[in-house]
Amino acid sequence: MANLFALQTLIELAVTEVDEAAQRLGRAVKNVDGARQKLELLSNYREEYVSRFQQTMTNGFTPMAYRNYQNFMDKLDTAIHGQEQLVRDAEKRAEGERSAWRESERKRISYDALKTRAETAIEKKEAKREQKQSDEAAARKFLYKR
């Protein structure tokens, strides 16, 4: 019985670990989504800015305006590349959290299986003991009838 209590404690700890891992995974997935949304916003803004600049080019522009445009586009491209890296990093963290959750769940399932085996062994032992008692009682009854 002590073995079952120990296994139950391990299962409870594993369930807590699974829950915490699931929460971390949820936060990591949310971070990935947020990073992707920011990247999409930056990319859309870049496309809009290019479109507006092309419209402005039809009216003509000064060399200073062109230089400002180039500088701004360089900064925007740098921001987009930086955000792409953030997305990749967030995806790696999410995958790591997904692996941690899977491992926690695997451990919990293993403990459940061990508990089930221990309970089955106890039940078999109890059934064997009851059968032995029944056999002994039948043997005594048979001996007393003689």
Summary of the structure (lengths in Angstrom):
residues: 146
radius of gyration: 34.1
end to end distance: 41.2
largest distance: 124.4
contacts: 367
relative contact order: 0.13
helix: 97%
strand: 0%
